[in-house]
């Protein structure tokens, strides 16, 4: 995972909404698609971008593909952001 891919994936509001949906656990692509007024191919594209960025993982069960958050990537991004928090004592 590189930060460029992560931030590119996060730049799209649909992908951010998908990530919010996945906070509560894994969902199938069909369940995700039901929440949006777009084609299955478009949802598939957004999911592939999130997967490419390492923000989600997929697992297969029977005829379904389930997606879930990859929290380790979020932890890495938060750690990187935390360096900009500033501490008055360090000045």
N, CA, C and O atoms as CSV, one atom per row, in Angstrom:
chain,resi,resn,atom,element,x,y,z
A,1,UNK,N,N,0.835,-1.178,0.000
A,1,UNK,CA,C,0.000,0.000,0.000
A,1,UNK,C,C,0.876,1.235,0.000
A,1,UNK,O,O,1.833,1.335,0.768
A,2,UNK,N,N,0.542,2.166,-0.861
A,2,UNK,CA,C,1.201,3.461,-0.854
A,2,UNK,C,C,0.188,4.528,-0.521
A,2,UNK,O,O,-1.005,4.381,-0.788
A,3,UNK,N,N,0.677,5.607,0.066
A,3,UNK,CA,C,-0.244,6.678,0.439
A,3,UNK,C,C,-0.933,7.282,-0.779
A,3,UNK,O,O,-2.078,7.723,-0.674
A,4,UNK,N,N,-0.272,7.314,-1.924
A,4,UNK,CA,C,-0.905,7.882,-3.124
A,4,UNK,C,C,-2.171,7.110,-3.485
A,4,UNK,O,O,-3.202,7.719,-3.773
A,5,UNK,N,N,-2.108,5.780,-3.473
A,5,UNK,CA,C,-3.285,4.967,-3.781
A,5,UNK,C,C,-4.364,5.127,-2.714
A,5,UNK,O,O,-5.557,5.167,-3.018
A,6,UNK,N,N,-3.929,5.218,-1.470
A,6,UNK,CA,C,-4.884,5.371,-0.371
A,6,UNK,C,C,-5.649,6.678,-0.504
A,6,UNK,O,O,-6.879,6.689,-0.439
A,7,UNK,N,N,-4.924,7.786,-0.692
A,7,UNK,CA,C,-5.588,9.080,-0.774
A,7,UNK,C,C,-6.424,9.211,-2.043
A,7,UNK,O,O,-7.462,9.873,-2.034
A,8,UNK,N,N,-5.988,8.594,-3.122
A,8,UNK,CA,C,-6.792,8.599,-4.343
A,8,UNK,C,C,-8.107,7.875,-4.100
A,8,UNK,O,O,-9.167,8.356,-4.500
A,9,UNK,N,N,-8.043,6.725,-3.448
A,9,UNK,CA,C,-9.258,5.970,-3.152
A,9,UNK,C,C,-10.178,6.751,-2.221
A,9,UNK,O,O,-11.396,6.736,-2.395
A,10,UNK,N,N,-9.608,7.424,-1.245
A,10,UNK,CA,C,-10.404,8.183,-0.282
A,10,UNK,C,C,-10.975,9.472,-0.863
A,10,UNK,O,O,-11.869,10.072,-0.266
A,11,UNK,N,N,-10.481,9.899,-2.002
A,11,UNK,CA,C,-10.936,11.168,-2.584
A,11,UNK,C,C,-12.349,11.083,-3.153
A,11,UNK,O,O,-12.976,12.114,-3.395
A,12,UNK,N,N,-12.850,9.888,-3.368
A,12,UNK,CA,C,-14.175,9.733,-3.962
A,12,UNK,C,C,-15.243,9.557,-2.876
A,12,UNK,O,O,-15.091,8.703,-2.002
A,13,UNK,N,N,-16.320,10.351,-2.916
A,13,UNK,CA,C,-17.347,10.249,-1.869
A,13,UNK,C,C,-18.070,8.901,-1.835
A,13,UNK,O,O,-18.469,8.453,-0.761
A,14,UNK,N,N,-18.244,8.254,-2.969
A,14,UNK,CA,C,-18.889,6.936,-2.985
A,14,UNK,C,C,-18.018,5.931,-2.249
A,14,UNK,O,O,-18.523,5.128,-1.464
A,15,UNK,N,N,-16.722,5.967,-2.493
A,15,UNK,CA,C,-15.818,5.028,-1.816
A,15,UNK,C,C,-15.763,5.302,-0.315
A,15,UNK,O,O,-15.675,4.370,0.484
A,16,UNK,N,N,-15.814,6.568,0.064
A,16,UNK,CA,C,-15.844,6.885,1.497
A,16,UNK,C,C,-17.126,6.354,2.133
A,16,UNK,O,O,-17.098,5.857,3.259
A,17,UNK,N,N,-18.243,6.456,1.426
A,17,UNK,CA,C,-19.509,5.940,1.952
A,17,UNK,C,C,-19.461,4.415,2.080
A,17,UNK,O,O,-19.981,3.860,3.048
A,18,UNK,N,N,-18.850,3.745,1.124
A,18,UNK,CA,C,-18.691,2.286,1.217
A,18,UNK,C,C,-17.885,1.930,2.458
A,18,UNK,O,O,-18.230,0.983,3.166
A,19,UNK,N,N,-16.827,2.666,2.730
A,19,UNK,CA,C,-16.012,2.400,3.920
A,19,UNK,C,C,-16.826,2.583,5.192
A,19,UNK,O,O,-16.692,1.803,6.136
A,20,UNK,N,N,-17.672,3.613,5.222
A,20,UNK,CA,C,-18.535,3.825,6.385
A,20,UNK,C,C,-19.478,2.643,6.558
A,20,UNK,O,O,-19.702,2.187,7.679
A,21,UNK,N,N,-20.027,2.146,5.465
A,21,UNK,CA,C,-20.921,0.985,5.524
A,21,UNK,C,C,-20.214,-0.239,6.093
A,21,UNK,O,O,-20.825,-1.043,6.798
A,22,UNK,N,N,-18.939,-0.379,5.790
A,22,UNK,CA,C,-18.185,-1.560,6.224
A,22,UNK,C,C,-17.702,-1.465,7.673
A,22,UNK,O,O,-17.127,-2.424,8.189
A,23,UNK,N,N,-17.921,-0.344,8.327
A,23,UNK,CA,C,-17.522,-0.204,9.734
A,23,UNK,C,C,-18.140,-1.276,10.613
A,23,UNK,O,O,-17.525,-1.733,11.577
A,24,UNK,N,N,-19.362,-1.675,10.276
A,24,UNK,CA,C,-20.092,-2.619,11.119
A,24,UNK,C,C,-19.850,-4.073,10.759
A,24,UNK,O,O,-20.468,-4.965,11.340
A,25,UNK,N,N,-18.967,-4.324,9.817
A,25,UNK,CA,C,-18.663,-5.698,9.456
A,25,UNK,C,C,-18.726,-5.923,7.966
A,25,UNK,O,O,-19.039,-5.014,7.198
A,26,UNK,N,N,-18.426,-7.137,7.566
A,26,UNK,CA,C,-18.341,-7.444,6.140
A,26,UNK,C,C,-19.710,-7.433,5.484
A,26,UNK,O,O,-20.728,-7.756,6.096
A,27,UNK,N,N,-19.696,-7.046,4.203
A,27,UNK,CA,C,-20.904,-7.001,3.375
A,27,UNK,C,C,-20.586,-7.573,2.004
A,27,UNK,O,O,-19.451,-7.510,1.532
A,28,UNK,N,N,-21.609,-8.132,1.377
A,28,UNK,CA,C,-21.433,-8.609,0.005
A,28,UNK,C,C,-21.502,-7.427,-0.947
A,28,UNK,O,O,-22.021,-6.365,-0.602
A,29,UNK,N,N,-20.978,-7.620,-2.137
A,29,UNK,CA,C,-21.039,-6.572,-3.149
A,29,UNK,C,C,-22.488,-6.208,-3.450
A,29,UNK,O,O,-22.802,-5.039,-3.674
A,30,UNK,N,N,-23.365,-7.195,-3.457
A,30,UNK,CA,C,-24.783,-6.942,-3.702
A,30,UNK,C,C,-25.411,-6.075,-2.629
A,30,UNK,O,O,-26.188,-5.169,-2.930
A,31,UNK,N,N,-25.074,-6.352,-1.370
A,31,UNK,CA,C,-25.594,-5.548,-0.267
A,31,UNK,C,C,-25.099,-4.108,-0.366
A,31,UNK,O,O,-25.849,-3.171,-0.090
A,32,UNK,N,N,-23.863,-3.933,-0.753
A,32,UNK,CA,C,-23.308,-2.589,-0.923
A,32,UNK,C,C,-24.013,-1.888,-2.073
A,32,UNK,O,O,-24.400,-0.725,-1.957
A,33,UNK,N,N,-24.179,-2.594,-3.179
A,33,UNK,CA,C,-24.792,-2.010,-4.363
A,33,UNK,C,C,-26.219,-1.553,-4.153
A,33,UNK,O,O,-26.664,-0.600,-4.793
A,34,UNK,N,N,-26.951,-2.223,-3.259
A,34,UNK,CA,C,-28.350,-1.852,-2.989
A,34,UNK,C,C,-28.482,-0.432,-2.449
A,34,UNK,O,O,-29.544,0.181,-2.566
A,35,UNK,N,N,-27.412,0.093,-1.861
A,35,UNK,CA,C,-27.460,1.414,-1.234
A,35,UNK,C,C,-27.167,2.559,-2.201
A,35,UNK,O,O,-27.229,3.728,-1.820
A,36,UNK,N,N,-26.852,2.226,-3.441
A,36,UNK,CA,C,-26.471,3.249,-4.413
A,36,UNK,C,C,-27.294,3.118,-5.685
A,36,UNK,O,O,-27.678,2.016,-6.076
A,37,UNK,N,N,-27.558,4.237,-6.318
A,37,UNK,CA,C,-28.276,4.255,-7.599
A,37,UNK,C,C,-27.263,4.232,-8.730
A,37,UNK,O,O,-27.122,5.201,-9.476
A,38,UNK,N,N,-26.558,3.111,-8.848
A,38,UNK,CA,C,-25.569,2.948,-9.913
A,38,UNK,C,C,-25.482,1.481,-10.290
A,38,UNK,O,O,-25.971,0.606,-9.576
A,39,UNK,N,N,-24.855,1.232,-11.416
A,39,UNK,CA,C,-24.777,-0.139,-11.917
A,39,UNK,C,C,-23.844,-0.989,-11.053
A,39,UNK,O,O,-23.004,-0.479,-10.313
A,40,UNK,N,N,-24.027,-2.293,-11.179
A,40,UNK,CA,C,-23.143,-3.223,-10.495
A,40,UNK,C,C,-21.703,-3.074,-10.944
A,40,UNK,O,O,-20.777,-3.243,-10.151
A,41,UNK,N,N,-21.515,-2.755,-12.227
A,41,UNK,CA,C,-20.157,-2.559,-12.743
A,41,UNK,C,C,-19.484,-1.362,-12.088
A,41,UNK,O,O,-18.284,-1.387,-11.814
A,42,UNK,N,N,-20.263,-0.313,-11.837
A,42,UNK,CA,C,-19.697,0.874,-11.187
A,42,UNK,C,C,-19.328,0.567,-9.746
A,42,UNK,O,O,-18.269,0.987,-9.279
A,43,UNK,N,N,-20.178,-0.154,-9.037
A,43,UNK,CA,C,-19.867,-0.559,-7.660
A,43,UNK,C,C,-18.628,-1.439,-7.657
A,43,UNK,O,O,-17.760,-1.288,-6.797
A,44,UNK,N,N,-18.542,-2.346,-8.603
A,44,UNK,CA,C,-17.378,-3.226,-8.713
A,44,UNK,C,C,-16.104,-2.416,-8.914
A,44,UNK,O,O,-15.066,-2.735,-8.336
A,45,UNK,N,N,-16.179,-1.375,-9.729
A,45,UNK,CA,C,-15.019,-0.512,-9.950
A,45,UNK,C,C,-14.591,0.154,-8.644
A,45,UNK,O,O,-13.406,0.171,-8.315
A,46,UNK,N,N,-15.551,0.700,-7.903
A,46,UNK,CA,C,-15.212,1.368,-6.644
A,46,UNK,C,C,-14.606,0.386,-5.652
A,46,UNK,O,O,-13.645,0.714,-4.956
A,47,UNK,N,N,-15.164,-0.815,-5.587
A,47,UNK,CA,C,-14.619,-1.823,-4.681
A,47,UNK,C,C,-13.207,-2.235,-5.096
A,47,UNK,O,O,-12.354,-2.479,-4.243
A,48,UNK,N,N,-12.961,-2.313,-6.400
A,48,UNK,CA,C,-11.613,-2.682,-6.852
A,48,UNK,C,C,-10.606,-1.585,-6.522
A,48,UNK,O,O,-9.449,-1.878,-6.222
A,49,UNK,N,N,-11.035,-0.327,-6.575
A,49,UNK,CA,C,-10.137,0.769,-6.203
A,49,UNK,C,C,-9.817,0.731,-4.707
A,49,UNK,O,O,-8.681,0.976,-4.302
A,50,UNK,N,N,-10.814,0.427,-3.905
A,50,UNK,CA,C,-10.581,0.308,-2.464
A,50,UNK,C,C,-9.670,-0.877,-2.153
A,50,UNK,O,O,-8.812,-0.800,-1.274
A,51,UNK,N,N,-9.865,-1.960,-2.875
A,51,UNK,CA,C,-9.021,-3.138,-2.687
A,51,UNK,C,C,-7.590,-2.851,-3.135
A,51,UNK,O,O,-6.636,-3.230,-2.455
A,52,UNK,N,N,-7.442,-2.187,-4.268
A,52,UNK,CA,C,-6.117,-1.833,-4.784
A,52,UNK,C,C,-5.350,-0.960,-3.785
A,52,UNK,O,O,-4.133,-1.081,-3.646
A,53,UNK,N,N,-6.076,-0.085,-3.099
A,53,UNK,CA,C,-5.455,0.791,-2.102
A,53,UNK,C,C,-5.209,0.074,-0.783
A,53,UNK,O,O,-4.584,0.628,0.121
A,54,UNK,N,N,-5.698,-1.154,-0.669
A,54,UNK,CA,C,-5.503,-1.908,0.562
A,54,UNK,C,C,-6.475,-1.546,1.664
A,54,UNK,O,O,-6.304,-1.985,2.801
A,55,UNK,N,N,-7.496,-0.753,1.356
A,55,UNK,CA,C,-8.440,-0.314,2.374
A,55,UNK,C,C,-9.484,-1.372,2.703
A,55,UNK,O,O,-10.056,-1.358,3.793
A,56,UNK,N,N,-9.738,-2.287,1.774
A,56,UNK,CA,C,-10.661,-3.384,2.030
A,56,UNK,C,C,-10.025,-4.693,1.580
A,56,UNK,O,O,-9.130,-4.718,0.734
A,57,UNK,N,N,-10.508,-5.762,2.163
A,57,UNK,CA,C,-10.119,-7.104,1.734
A,57,UNK,C,C,-11.383,-7.829,1.293
A,57,UNK,O,O,-12.494,-7.444,1.657
A,58,UNK,N,N,-11.201,-8.867,0.516
A,58,UNK,CA,C,-12.352,-9.637,0.074
A,58,UNK,C,C,-12.170,-11.094,0.453
A,58,UNK,O,O,-11.054,-11.610,0.527
A,59,UNK,N,N,-13.292,-11.734,0.687
A,59,UNK,CA,C,-13.292,-13.172,0.942
A,59,UNK,C,C,-14.491,-13.762,0.207
A,59,UNK,O,O,-15.528,-13.116,0.056
A,60,UNK,N,N,-14.328,-14.984,-0.238
A,60,UNK,CA,C,-15.386,-15.636,-0.999
A,60,UNK,C,C,-16.039,-16.700,-0.146
A,60,UNK,O,O,-15.372,-17.456,0.560
A,61,UNK,N,N,-17.347,-16.744,-0.225
A,61,UNK,CA,C,-18.123,-17.778,0.449
A,61,UNK,C,C,-19.259,-18.171,-0.475
A,61,UNK,O,O,-20.128,-17.357,-0.789
A,62,UNK,N,N,-19.248,-19.406,-0.903
A,62,UNK,CA,C,-20.199,-19.927,-1.883
A,62,UNK,C,C,-20.157,-19.047,-3.130
A,62,UNK,O,O,-19.098,-18.904,-3.742
A,63,UNK,N,N,-21.275,-18.463,-3.512
A,63,UNK,CA,C,-21.319,-17.640,-4.735
A,63,UNK,C,C,-21.160,-16.158,-4.465
A,63,UNK,O,O,-21.412,-15.341,-5.351
A,64,UNK,N,N,-20.749,-15.792,-3.267
A,64,UNK,CA,C,-20.686,-14.386,-2.891
A,64,UNK,C,C,-19.267,-13.962,-2.561
A,64,UNK,O,O,-18.448,-14.754,-2.094
A,65,UNK,N,N,-19.001,-12.697,-2.816
A,65,UNK,CA,C,-17.742,-12.081,-2.397
A,65,UNK,C,C,-18.095,-11.061,-1.329
A,65,UNK,O,O,-18.947,-10.196,-1.530
A,66,UNK,N,N,-17.431,-11.177,-0.203
A,66,UNK,CA,C,-17.659,-10.263,0.916
A,66,UNK,C,C,-16.467,-9.340,1.073
A,66,UNK,O,O,-15.318,-9.738,0.882
A,67,UNK,N,N,-16.763,-8.104,1.424
A,67,UNK,CA,C,-15.732,-7.085,1.619
A,67,UNK,C,C,-15.749,-6.640,3.071
A,67,UNK,O,O,-16.804,-6.546,3.698
A,68,UNK,N,N,-14.550,-6.366,3.596
A,68,UNK,CA,C,-14.440,-5.828,4.945
A,68,UNK,C,C,-13.254,-4.886,5.028
A,68,UNK,O,O,-12.333,-4.943,4.212
A,69,UNK,N,N,-13.294,-4.016,6.031
A,69,UNK,CA,C,-12.225,-3.039,6.212
A,69,UNK,C,C,-10.908,-3.720,6.542
A,69,UNK,O,O,-10.875,-4.727,7.249
A,70,UNK,N,N,-9.837,-3.164,6.028
A,70,UNK,CA,C,-8.489,-3.575,6.403
A,70,UNK,C,C,-7.991,-2.526,7.385
A,70,UNK,O,O,-7.415,-1.515,6.985
A,71,UNK,N,N,-8.211,-2.766,8.650
A,71,UNK,CA,C,-7.937,-1.740,9.659
A,71,UNK,C,C,-6.456,-1.399,9.782
A,71,UNK,O,O,-6.115,-0.306,10.233
A,72,UNK,N,N,-5.578,-2.305,9.394
A,72,UNK,CA,C,-4.148,-2.005,9.520
A,72,UNK,C,C,-3.753,-0.822,8.637
A,72,UNK,O,O,-2.881,-0.039,9.014
A,73,UNK,N,N,-4.377,-0.682,7.480
A,73,UNK,CA,C,-4.075,0.459,6.607
A,73,UNK,C,C,-4.571,1.747,7.256
A,73,UNK,O,O,-3.882,2.766,7.211
A,74,UNK,N,N,-5.757,1.711,7.858
A,74,UNK,CA,C,-6.273,2.897,8.538
A,74,UNK,C,C,-5.365,3.287,9.706
A,74,UNK,O,O,-5.126,4.471,9.943
A,75,UNK,N,N,-4.870,2.302,10.421
A,75,UNK,CA,C,-3.962,2.582,11.532
A,75,UNK,C,C,-2.683,3.241,11.027
A,75,UNK,O,O,-2.176,4.171,11.654
A,76,UNK,N,N,-2.163,2.770,9.905
A,76,UNK,CA,C,-0.952,3.355,9.339
A,76,UNK,C,C,-1.176,4.804,8.917
A,76,UNK,O,O,-0.322,5.659,9.149
A,77,UNK,N,N,-2.318,5.078,8.300
A,77,UNK,CA,C,-2.637,6.439,7.870
A,77,UNK,C,C,-2.816,7.345,9.088
A,77,UNK,O,O,-2.332,8.476,9.096
A,78,UNK,N,N,-3.507,6.852,10.113
A,78,UNK,CA,C,-3.707,7.654,11.323
A,78,UNK,C,C,-2.379,7.942,12.017
A,78,UNK,O,O,-2.174,9.039,12.536
A,79,UNK,N,N,-1.493,6.977,12.027
A,79,UNK,CA,C,-0.176,7.191,12.615
A,79,UNK,C,C,0.564,8.287,11.857
A,79,UNK,O,O,1.206,9.148,12.458
A,80,UNK,N,N,0.467,8.244,10.536
A,80,UNK,CA,C,1.120,9.262,9.719
A,80,UNK,C,C,0.511,10.635,10.000
A,80,UNK,O,O,1.240,11.614,10.153
A,81,UNK,N,N,-0.833,10.715,10.071
A,81,UNK,CA,C,-1.505,11.989,10.360
A,81,UNK,C,C,-1.143,12.520,11.733
A,81,UNK,O,O,-1.054,13.733,11.925
A,82,UNK,N,N,-0.936,11.630,12.687
A,82,UNK,CA,C,-0.694,12.061,14.063
A,82,UNK,C,C,0.571,12.894,14.206
A,82,UNK,O,O,0.698,13.647,15.171
A,83,UNK,N,N,1.495,12.780,13.286
A,83,UNK,CA,C,2.719,13.576,13.382
A,83,UNK,C,C,2.463,15.064,13.155
A,83,UNK,O,O,3.324,15.898,13.438
A,84,UNK,N,N,1.277,15.391,12.644
A,84,UNK,CA,C,0.942,16.786,12.394
A,84,UNK,C,C,0.071,17.382,13.487
A,84,UNK,O,O,-0.358,18.531,13.389
A,85,UNK,N,N,-0.191,16.594,14.536
A,85,UNK,CA,C,-1.056,17.051,15.621
A,85,UNK,C,C,-0.446,18.196,16.408
A,85,UNK,O,O,-1.166,19.034,16.952
A,86,UNK,N,N,0.847,18.234,16.468
A,86,UNK,CA,C,1.518,19.315,17.189
A,86,UNK,C,C,1.365,19.182,18.678
A,86,UNK,O,O,0.287,18.886,19.195
A,87,UNK,N,N,2.444,19.401,19.341
A,87,UNK,CA,C,2.439,19.402,20.798
A,87,UNK,C,C,3.174,20.653,21.222
A,87,UNK,O,O,4.335,20.849,20.865
A,88,UNK,N,N,2.512,21.494,21.975
A,88,UNK,CA,C,3.103,22.777,22.373
A,88,UNK,C,C,4.405,22.602,23.149
A,88,UNK,O,O,5.274,23.473,23.096
A,89,UNK,N,N,4.553,21.486,23.869
A,89,UNK,CA,C,5.761,21.247,24.651
A,89,UNK,C,C,6.981,20.989,23.786
A,89,UNK,O,O,8.112,21.159,24.241
A,90,UNK,N,N,6.758,20.576,22.527
A,90,UNK,CA,C,7.885,20.243,21.656
A,90,UNK,C,C,8.504,21.472,20.994
A,90,UNK,O,O,9.575,21.375,20.396
A,91,UNK,N,N,7.847,22.620,21.094
A,91,UNK,CA,C,8.345,23.837,20.428
A,91,UNK,C,C,9.449,24.495,21.199
A,91,UNK,O,O,9.971,25.525,20.772
